[in-house]
Amino acid sequence: MTGTDILTGIALVLVIEGLVYALAPSLVERLLEALRQMPLETRRTLGLVTIVTGCLLLWIARASGG
């Protein structure tokens, strides 16, 4: 993994986040409210599951030569 790969990944995250905020700002507000109502442990578990899923997708992409 190179610095360019990392920069590309960060750029893609920013583009996707920007699209969500630009196209569906009310959805973002509802999601944030739902997160506020979730217990801390549930949010922590959700974060860990997201990290594992991201790593797994990265591994699959790398293994398939993409």
C-alpha positions as semicolon CSV with decimal commas, in nm:
position;residue;x (nm);y (nm);z (nm)
1;M;0,000;0,000;0,000
2;T;0,144;0,332;-0,103
3;G;0,083;0,687;0,010
4;T;-0,114;0,737;-0,311
5;D;-0,345;0,449;-0,219
6;I;-0,411;0,599;0,122
7;L;-0,474;0,943;-0,025
8;T;-0,709;0,791;-0,283
9;G;-0,903;0,612;-0,008
10;I;-0,938;0,927;0,200
11;A;-1,046;1,124;-0,109
12;L;-1,316;0,866;-0,189
13;V;-1,450;0,881;0,168
14;L;-1,469;1,261;0,146
15;V;-1,648;1,246;-0,191
16;I;-1,905;0,997;-0,061
17;E;-1,961;1,193;0,260
18;G;-1,994;1,514;0,064
19;L;-2,253;1,355;-0,163
20;V;-2,459;1,242;0,134
21;Y;-2,453;1,588;0,292
22;A;-2,532;1,758;-0,040
23;L;-2,806;1,523;-0,158
24;A;-2,973;1,414;0,167
25;P;-2,899;1,649;0,458
26;S;-3,219;1,551;0,639
27;L;-3,112;1,186;0,626
28;V;-2,785;1,282;0,796
29;E;-2,981;1,456;1,073
30;R;-3,200;1,147;1,127
31;L;-2,895;0,920;1,133
32;L;-2,720;1,141;1,387
33;E;-3,030;1,143;1,606
34;A;-3,051;0,763;1,585
35;L;-2,683;0,741;1,684
36;R;-2,742;0,970;1,983
37;Q;-3,016;0,739;2,107
38;M;-2,799;0,426;2,075
39;P;-2,618;0,301;2,383
40;L;-2,243;0,365;2,387
41;E;-2,157;-0,006;2,366
42;T;-2,378;-0,048;2,058
43;R;-2,203;0,244;1,887
44;R;-1,865;0,098;1,979
45;T;-1,964;-0,244;1,841
46;L;-2,097;-0,082;1,523
47;G;-1,765;0,098;1,480
48;L;-1,565;-0,222;1,528
49;V;-1,787;-0,413;1,282
50;T;-1,738;-0,132;1,030
51;I;-1,360;-0,147;1,070
52;V;-1,355;-0,526;1,026
53;T;-1,582;-0,503;0,721
54;G;-1,360;-0,236;0,565
55;C;-1,046;-0,440;0,627
56;L;-1,211;-0,749;0,481
57;L;-1,318;-0,560;0,167
58;L;-0,967;-0,417;0,134
59;W;-0,817;-0,764;0,167
60;I;-1,057;-0,905;-0,097
61;A;-0,976;-0,619;-0,336
62;R;-0,602;-0,671;-0,289
63;A;-0,628;-1,051;-0,321
64;S;-0,825;-1,025;-0,645
65;G;-0,558;-0,804;-0,798
66;G;-0,772;-0,489;-0,799
